[in-house]
Amino acid sequence: MHNVIRRAAVAAGAVVVVLGTWVGVAAASTSDPVLAFTPSPYDYGQVTVGQTATQTFTLANTGGKASSALAVTVPGSATFTITADTCTGTSLGPGKSCTVTVQFAPASTRTVTATLTAVSQRPGVVATDSLTGTSGRHLYWTDVSGTINEANLDGTGVTTLVTGPSGPEGVALDRRHIYWADTSSGTINEASLGGTGVTTLVTGQNGPSGVAVDSGHIYWANAAGNSAGTIMKASLDGTGVTTLVTGQNLPQGVAVDGSHIYWANLGSGTITEANLDGTGVTTLVSGQNPEGVAVDSSHIYWANALGNTIMDANPDGTGVTTLVTLNGLLGPLGVAVDSNHIYWANANTHTITEANLDGTGVTTLVTDQGGPFGVAVSPQ
């Protein structure tokens, strides 16, 4: 009889006392609605002005009651708009979900934010999702004083994106993230292009310096180590750390294209390449003092820190040419390239500088930096 009474009480959704014993219903059946978007937060990455990017977000109710009718908005920058919505007007039951698609369509060069928001008619039932998008193309650089920085390609709009790294050196980009090597902490790190979501991907490295990225992997040079320098790689989430090449002499800058890794060996004064799996190690250029290195479809570029020069050569190492000669005791460190310009960080003058691909038109873009080191430019 006691069991019959207990079952009846549970079925009725009640809480009663039977012979001094509390009988209750599972908490989930009486809890409030709990709403959340995924993915959250979300960074649309680099989107060229005049183009668009879209993302579909799922709104789920993991609570124990229906949400009541929902209203979904995206307050913030007008460059974010809702293009599809199965949530507004819906009462989302327990365990149910709906979707909202938001388009990012930048109209000018800047980084913007908005907040995807779902509000229920039930008081206090709200879900939010932080959205970020970057329009136009930008320069990024590390400063050994402990910052990651950004500016427009003409040097305006200088912004500190990340503070706190203990010794950032090399920096690389894809369309959604910044990656950098922190030589002091022995780590490889990432953040969104807006500087949010700072994450340590790889730890326990030996003086990581240069860093490069392609669609599937991060590559970096460990300048120090028990068995001399190494060239490393990992998946973009930091898993699968692999040693590709050993026995290097103070490797610094790293670059990558569709078939090869390139790096500057400061200790041996060489520019070196290997296949993406680390085989086929080949010295392309010797007799240099190289720090940063960059590649495009037709040339290798590097910065000679002690020689105060910006150099280039054909992909096979022939045709070595001095493009720019600089003044000062210590010159360029990191170097980057796009279809129009070479960019470099100059430790002596505390500047970020550019030149045309033939070395003409040298222009100082950013001044008064503490200790600029690595430099990267947005993908085209």
C-alpha positions as CSV (number, residue, x, y, z in Angstrom):
1,M,0.0,0.0,0.0
2,H,2.8,2.4,0.8
3,N,4.4,1.8,-2.6
4,V,1.0,2.5,-4.3
5,I,0.6,5.8,-2.5
6,R,4.2,6.7,-3.3
7,R,3.8,6.0,-7.0
8,A,0.5,8.0,-7.1
9,A,2.2,10.9,-5.5
10,V,5.1,10.9,-8.0
11,A,2.7,10.6,-10.9
12,A,0.8,13.6,-9.8
13,G,4.0,15.7,-9.6
14,A,3.5,16.2,-5.8
15,V,5.8,16.0,-2.9
16,V,4.1,14.3,0.1
17,V,5.1,12.6,3.3
18,V,4.4,8.9,3.6
19,L,5.2,7.4,7.0
20,G,7.8,10.1,7.7
21,T,9.6,9.8,4.3
22,W,9.9,12.6,1.7
23,V,8.9,11.6,-1.8
24,G,9.9,14.1,-4.6
25,V,9.9,14.4,-8.3
26,A,13.2,14.6,-10.2
27,A,14.5,18.2,-10.2
28,A,14.5,18.4,-14.0
29,S,10.7,18.1,-14.2
30,T,10.1,21.3,-12.2
31,S,13.2,23.4,-13.1
32,D,13.0,26.6,-15.1
33,P,13.8,26.7,-18.8
34,V,17.6,26.9,-19.5
35,L,18.5,28.4,-22.9
36,A,22.0,28.5,-24.5
37,F,23.3,29.1,-28.0
38,T,26.0,27.0,-29.7
39,P,28.6,27.8,-31.0
40,S,29.3,30.4,-28.4
41,P,31.2,32.8,-28.5
42,Y,31.7,33.0,-32.3
43,D,34.3,34.9,-34.4
44,Y,33.5,35.2,-38.1
45,G,37.2,35.9,-38.7
46,Q,38.5,38.0,-41.6
47,V,35.8,39.0,-44.2
48,T,36.6,41.3,-47.1
49,V,34.5,44.5,-47.4
50,G,31.7,43.8,-49.9
51,Q,31.7,40.0,-49.1
52,T,29.6,38.1,-46.5
53,A,29.9,35.2,-44.1
54,T,27.1,33.3,-42.4
55,Q,26.8,31.1,-39.4
56,T,23.9,29.0,-38.1
57,F,23.4,28.9,-34.3
58,T,21.5,26.4,-32.4
59,L,19.4,27.5,-29.4
60,A,18.7,24.6,-27.0
61,N,16.5,24.3,-23.9
62,T,18.2,22.0,-21.3
63,G,15.8,23.0,-18.5
64,G,12.6,21.3,-17.3
65,K,10.0,23.7,-18.5
66,A,9.0,25.2,-21.9
67,S,10.5,28.6,-22.6
68,S,7.3,30.4,-23.6
69,A,7.4,32.5,-26.8
70,L,10.9,33.6,-27.8
71,A,12.1,36.8,-29.5
72,V,15.6,36.7,-31.1
73,T,17.6,39.9,-31.9
74,V,21.2,40.8,-32.7
75,P,21.9,44.2,-31.1
76,G,25.3,45.7,-31.8
77,S,26.9,46.4,-35.1
78,A,24.5,46.7,-38.0
79,T,26.9,44.6,-40.1
80,F,25.3,41.5,-38.4
81,T,21.8,40.6,-39.5
82,I,19.5,37.6,-39.0
83,T,18.7,35.9,-42.3
84,A,16.8,32.8,-41.0
85,D,15.1,32.2,-37.7
86,T,13.0,29.2,-36.5
87,C,13.1,30.4,-32.9
88,T,11.2,33.7,-32.7
89,G,7.6,33.0,-31.7
90,T,8.4,29.5,-30.6
91,S,7.9,28.1,-27.1
92,L,10.9,25.8,-26.8
93,G,10.1,22.7,-24.8
94,P,12.5,20.8,-22.6
95,G,15.2,19.1,-24.7
96,K,14.1,20.9,-27.8
97,S,16.1,23.3,-30.0
98,C,15.7,25.8,-32.9
99,T,18.1,27.6,-35.2
100,V,19.1,31.2,-36.1
101,T,21.3,32.1,-39.0
102,V,23.3,35.4,-38.8
103,Q,25.1,37.1,-41.6
104,F,28.2,39.3,-41.3
105,A,28.5,41.8,-44.1
106,P,31.2,44.4,-43.4
107,A,31.0,47.8,-45.0
108,S,34.2,49.3,-43.8
109,T,37.6,48.3,-42.4
110,R,37.4,47.5,-38.7
111,T,36.6,44.9,-36.0
112,V,33.0,44.9,-34.8
113,T,30.9,43.0,-32.3
114,A,27.2,42.2,-31.6
115,T,25.3,40.0,-29.2
116,L,22.9,37.4,-30.5
117,T,20.1,37.4,-27.9
118,A,17.0,35.2,-27.3
119,V,14.5,36.6,-24.7
120,S,11.5,34.5,-23.4
121,Q,8.2,35.9,-22.2
122,R,9.1,34.2,-18.9
123,P,10.9,36.8,-16.8
124,G,14.7,36.2,-16.5
125,V,14.9,33.5,-19.2
126,V,17.6,34.9,-21.7
127,A,20.4,33.4,-23.8
128,T,23.2,35.5,-25.4
129,D,26.1,34.8,-27.7
130,S,29.0,37.2,-28.4
131,L,29.7,37.7,-32.1
132,T,32.9,39.2,-33.6
133,G,33.9,40.0,-37.1
134,T,36.9,41.7,-38.7
135,S,36.6,43.5,-42.0
136,G,39.3,44.7,-44.3
137,R,42.9,43.6,-44.0
138,H,45.3,44.3,-41.2
139,L,48.8,44.0,-39.9
140,Y,49.5,42.2,-36.7
141,W,52.7,42.1,-34.7
142,T,54.2,40.9,-31.5
143,D,56.0,43.2,-29.0
144,V,58.4,41.5,-26.6
145,S,57.2,43.9,-23.9
146,G,54.2,41.5,-23.8
147,T,51.5,42.5,-26.4
148,I,49.9,41.4,-29.6
149,N,48.9,44.4,-31.8
150,E,47.0,45.3,-34.9
151,A,46.7,48.2,-37.3
152,N,45.2,48.9,-40.7
153,L,47.4,48.2,-43.7
154,D,48.2,51.9,-43.9
155,G,49.4,52.0,-40.2
156,T,46.3,53.7,-38.8
157,G,44.1,52.4,-36.1
158,V,46.8,50.9,-33.9
159,T,45.2,48.6,-31.3
160,T,46.5,46.4,-28.6
161,L,44.6,43.1,-28.9
162,V,46.3,40.9,-26.3
163,T,48.3,41.8,-23.2
164,G,50.1,39.5,-20.8
165,P,52.3,37.2,-22.9
166,S,55.7,37.0,-21.3
167,G,57.9,36.9,-24.4
168,P,55.9,36.8,-27.7
169,E,58.0,36.5,-30.8
170,G,56.7,34.9,-34.0
171,V,53.1,35.5,-35.1
172,A,51.0,34.0,-37.9
173,L,47.4,34.3,-39.1
174,D,44.6,32.4,-40.7
175,R,41.1,33.8,-41.4
176,R,39.9,33.3,-37.8
177,H,42.8,33.3,-35.4
178,I,46.1,34.8,-34.5
179,Y,48.9,32.4,-33.4
180,W,52.1,33.3,-31.6
181,A,55.1,31.7,-30.1
182,D,56.0,32.8,-26.5
183,T,59.7,32.1,-26.1
184,S,59.7,32.8,-22.3
185,S,56.9,30.5,-21.4
186,G,57.7,27.8,-24.0
187,T,54.2,27.9,-25.4
188,I,52.3,28.2,-28.7
189,N,49.1,30.3,-28.3
190,E,46.0,31.5,-30.2
191,A,43.3,34.1,-30.0
192,S,40.5,35.3,-32.2
193,L,41.4,38.1,-34.7
194,G,39.7,40.4,-32.3
195,G,42.0,39.4,-29.4
196,T,39.4,37.4,-27.5
197,G,39.5,33.8,-26.5
198,V,43.2,33.6,-25.7
199,T,44.2,29.9,-25.5
200,T,47.5,28.1,-24.9
201,L,47.6,25.3,-27.5
202,V,51.0,23.7,-26.8
203,T,53.3,23.8,-23.7
204,G,56.7,22.6,-22.9
205,Q,58.6,23.9,-25.9
206,N,62.3,25.0,-26.0
207,G,62.4,28.7,-26.8
208,P,59.8,28.7,-29.6
209,S,60.5,31.6,-32.0
210,G,59.0,31.7,-35.4
211,V,55.5,30.3,-36.1
212,A,53.5,29.6,-39.3
213,V,50.1,28.2,-40.1
214,D,48.3,26.5,-43.0
215,S,44.8,25.1,-43.3
216,G,45.5,22.1,-41.0
217,H,48.6,22.7,-38.9
218,I,50.7,25.1,-36.9
219,Y,54.5,25.0,-37.5
220,W,57.1,26.5,-35.2
221,A,60.9,26.6,-34.6
222,N,62.3,25.7,-31.2
223,A,65.5,27.8,-31.0
224,A,66.9,25.9,-28.0
225,G,66.9,22.3,-26.8
226,N,68.9,19.5,-25.5
227,S,69.7,18.3,-29.1
228,A,69.8,21.7,-30.8
229,G,67.0,23.4,-32.5
230,T,63.9,21.7,-33.9
231,I,61.1,22.4,-36.4
232,M,57.7,21.3,-35.0
233,K,54.1,21.0,-36.0
234,A,50.7,20.3,-34.4
235,S,47.1,20.3,-35.4
236,L,45.3,23.7,-35.1
237,D,43.9,22.7,-31.7
238,G,47.4,21.9,-30.4
239,T,47.1,18.1,-30.5
240,G,49.4,15.8,-32.3
241,V,52.7,17.7,-31.5
242,T,55.3,16.3,-33.9
243,T,59.1,16.9,-34.3
244,L,59.7,17.3,-38.0
245,V,63.4,18.3,-38.2
246,T,66.1,18.2,-35.6
247,G,69.7,19.4,-35.4
248,Q,69.0,23.0,-36.5
249,N,71.2,25.9,-35.4
250,L,69.1,28.6,-33.7
251,P,66.1,28.4,-36.0
252,Q,64.1,31.6,-35.9
253,G,61.4,32.6,-38.5
254,V,59.2,30.0,-40.1
255,A,57.0,30.1,-43.2
256,V,54.9,27.6,-45.0
257,D,53.3,27.2,-48.5
258,G,51.4,24.3,-50.0
259,S,54.3,22.0,-50.3
260,H,57.2,23.1,-48.0
261,I,58.3,24.6,-44.7
262,Y,61.0,27.3,-44.7
263,W,63.0,28.6,-41.8
264,A,65.9,30.9,-41.0
265,N,68.8,29.3,-39.1
266,L,70.4,32.2,-37.4
267,G,73.3,30.2,-36.0
268,S,74.4,28.8,-39.4
269,G,73.3,31.8,-41.4
270,T,71.1,29.8,-43.8
271,I,67.6,29.7,-45.2
272,T,66.4,26.1,-45.2
273,E,63.4,24.2,-46.5
274,A,61.8,20.8,-46.1
275,N,58.8,18.9,-47.2
276,L,55.7,19.4,-45.0
277,D,56.5,16.0,-43.4
278,G,60.0,17.1,-42.5
279,T,61.8,15.1,-45.2
280,G,64.0,16.5,-47.9
281,V,65.8,19.1,-45.7
282,T,67.7,21.4,-48.1
283,T,69.8,24.5,-47.5
284,L,68.7,27.1,-50.1
285,V,70.8,30.2,-49.1
286,S,73.9,30.6,-47.0
287,G,76.0,33.5,-45.7
288,Q,73.1,35.4,-44.1
289,N,72.1,36.6,-40.6
290,P,68.5,35.7,-40.9
291,E,65.7,36.2,-38.4
292,G,62.2,36.4,-40.1
293,V,61.3,34.6,-43.3
294,A,58.2,34.7,-45.6
295,V,57.2,33.2,-48.9
296,D,54.9,33.9,-51.8
297,S,54.3,32.0,-55.1
298,S,57.6,33.3,-56.7
299,H,60.0,34.3,-53.9
300,I,61.5,33.7,-50.5
301,Y,62.0,36.8,-48.4
302,W,64.0,37.2,-45.2
303,A,65.3,39.8,-42.8
304,N,68.9,40.0,-41.9
305,A,68.9,41.5,-38.4
306,L,72.7,42.0,-38.1
307,G,73.1,42.9,-41.8
308,N,70.2,45.4,-41.7
309,T,68.8,44.2,-45.0
310,I,65.6,42.8,-46.5
311,M,66.5,40.0,-49.0
312,D,64.8,37.8,-51.5
313,A,65.6,34.9,-53.7
314,N,63.9,32.5,-56.1
315,P,62.2,29.5,-54.5
316,D,65.2,27.3,-55.2
317,G,67.5,29.8,-53.5
318,T,69.1,31.3,-56.6
319,G,69.0,34.9,-57.5
320,V,69.7,36.3,-54.0
321,T,69.0,40.0,-54.0
322,T,69.2,42.8,-51.5
323,L,65.9,44.7,-51.6
324,V,66.3,47.2,-48.8
325,T,69.3,48.3,-46.8
326,L,68.6,49.9,-43.4
327,N,70.5,52.0,-40.9
328,G,71.2,51.2,-37.3
329,L,72.9,48.6,-35.1
330,L,70.1,46.1,-35.0
331,G,67.6,45.9,-37.8
332,P,64.7,43.9,-39.0
333,L,63.3,40.8,-37.2
334,G,60.0,39.5,-38.4
335,V,58.9,39.8,-42.0
336,A,55.7,39.2,-43.9
337,V,54.5,39.5,-47.5
338,D,51.3,39.9,-49.5
339,S,50.8,40.5,-53.2
340,N,51.9,44.1,-53.1
341,H,54.3,44.7,-50.2
342,I,56.9,43.4,-47.8
343,Y,56.4,44.3,-44.1
344,W,58.9,44.0,-41.3
345,A,59.4,44.8,-37.6
346,N,62.4,46.9,-36.9
347,A,63.9,46.5,-33.4
348,N,66.3,49.4,-33.8
349,T,63.7,52.1,-34.8
350,H,60.8,50.5,-32.9
351,T,58.7,50.6,-36.1
352,I,56.6,48.5,-38.5
353,T,57.7,49.3,-42.1
354,E,56.7,48.3,-45.6
355,A,58.2,48.4,-49.1
356,N,57.1,47.4,-52.5
357,L,58.0,43.9,-53.6
358,D,61.0,45.2,-55.5
359,G,62.3,47.1,-52.4
360,T,61.2,50.6,-53.5
361,G,58.8,52.9,-51.6
362,V,60.1,52.2,-48.1
363,T,57.4,53.6,-45.7
364,T,57.2,53.6,-42.0
365,L,53.7,52.6,-41.0
366,V,53.7,52.4,-37.2
367,T,56.1,54.1,-34.8
368,D,56.8,54.2,-31.0
369,Q,56.6,50.5,-30.4
370,G,58.4,48.9,-27.5
371,G,60.1,45.9,-29.0
372,P,58.4,44.8,-32.2
373,F,59.4,41.3,-33.2
374,G,57.1,39.1,-35.4
375,V,54.8,40.6,-38.0
376,A,52.0,39.1,-40.1
377,V,49.5,40.3,-42.6
378,S,45.9,39.3,-43.2
379,P,45.3,36.6,-45.8
380,Q,44.1,37.9,-49.2
